[in-house]
Amino acid sequence: MKPMFKSLPVVAAIATLAACNSTDGIQKENYPQPVAESSISFRTAPGFNQDRIESVEKKTFRTFLKVDDSTVREIQGAKCQLRSSELSVQFVTPAHVNIPLVQDKPQPLRLTCQKGNWSSDQTLTPFIPQETAGAPYAGGGVAGILVGVAVDAALTGAVNAARNSKDVWRFVPRAKNELPIQLK
């Protein structure tokens, strides 16, 4: 029988990492805040063809304040909205939001959040993941955007406008279940 003590350093390392609530070297304080189980869905503008919505994905939006260069603190209660001429949704963080996957290129979504004197204003640009695109990327590939602190979310900025209309456009990468928003 092998002694269990050889595994003890591994268990201690895993426990330490789990306690840090850290991503990409950024320490998160006051995290995670509880999120209501229900998800908030987008509204569509009059005249928007509902058949363009292929499906939805539940994503969690959280707001953070920068404490120092290596630490952020989750802040509850920021009023946010995602809006374009086609789609809109309002929510208070933290929140689960059903993000639509859309056929035919949708308009970019403007993400604004406000809590007291702190705010954020960003754009989520629609993109087609390479694995579902009808044609190879015409641009330089996938470009990153910052939707929070040290988030390596990949959204394409150079997409050929003449794509197959059956391609499904995303606003958030499939692998990203949480979207941190940095308030300033």
Salt bridges, closest charged atoms under 4 A:
GLU29 OE1 - ARG73 NH2 2.82
GLU57 OE1 - LYS59 NZ 3.77
GLU57 OE1 - ARG170 NH1 2.62
ASP69 OD1 - LYS66 NZ 3.39
GLU74 OE2 - ARG62 NH1 2.74
GLU86 OE2 - ARG52 NH1 2.95
ASP121 OD2 - ARG110 NH2 2.40
GLU131 OE2 - ARG174 NH1 3.03
ASP152 OD1 - LYS176 NZ 3.00
GLU178 OE2 - ARG62 NE 2.97
